Amino acid sequence: MRAGRTAKRTGLWGTGLAMLVLGLFVVTTGAAAQGMDAPGAGSQFQKRSIQVQGQATMSVEPDVAYLRLGVETQGDTLAKAQGQLAERASKVLDALSQAGIDRTNMKTSSYRVSPVYSTRQDKQNVIIGYRAETTINVEVADLSSVAGLVDAAMNAGANVVRSISYDRKDMQTFKVQLIQAACMDAKMKADAAAAAFGAQVGAPVSVDIQDSFSAREAGNVMMMKAAAPDFLSPGELDIGVSVSVEFELLTE
C-alpha cells in the first residue's frame, strides 16, 4: 500500500515537471516570436530624418539711443572727491534736462570710489588722494539730438563717454517676422533635398533658434569734447535669425 502511494505521487510529480518545462518552452518561444515582429526590429521601422539650417536677416532704422556718460573726479581727501562728483553729476543732469531730456529717462549707476597711490618709486604704497566716478545712463528718442546732448553733458562736467548704442523699441515685432522667415527657409531647403532623393518631408522633430538682435554700438570712447555728428550717425541695425530644424523624412 505504501509502495503504491509512493509510486503514484512520483508519477504526478513527473507529469507536473513535464508540464512546467513545456510551459516555459512555450513562453520563451512566444517571446522570441514577438521580438522578431516588434516595431523597429526591421528596416521598415527605422526612423529617418533630415536636418537643415535656415537663415533670415533684415535692416531696420533705430528709433532710440542710449548714452552712458561718465563723470570722474579726484581730490586729496575722500570727502572732496565725493563732493566734487556729486556737484558735477548734478550739473550734468541739469544740462540734459534743459536740453529736453525728461528726468525719468536719466539714471545714475556704477558709483565707485578708489584710492590714488603715488607714482614715485619710493612711495608706491602711499595714498595721495581719492578718485570718485559714476555713470549717467540716458535714453534719447530724438536721434538727431545725440551729438548736441553729448556736447551739453561734456560742457557741464561729464568727462567720459562710455558708450553710445542704438536700438529699436518694437524689436519684438521684427523678431517674430525673422523667426518665421528663417523657418520657411529651412522648410524650403528640406523639401528640395528630400525631392532629390525621391522622398517627402514630414513633421518637424526639433527646432533650435539662434538670434542676433543686439543693439548697435557706436563705440566706447573717451572724449573731452563732443564727437563729430558723423561719428554719432546711427545708420541701420542689422538683425538676423538662424534656425536648425530636424524634419521627419518620409519614403515610399
Summary of the structure (lengths in Angstrom):
residues: 252
radius of gyration: 38.0
end to end distance: 74.8
largest distance: 126.7
contacts: 704
relative contact order: 0.20
helix: 42%
strand: 36%
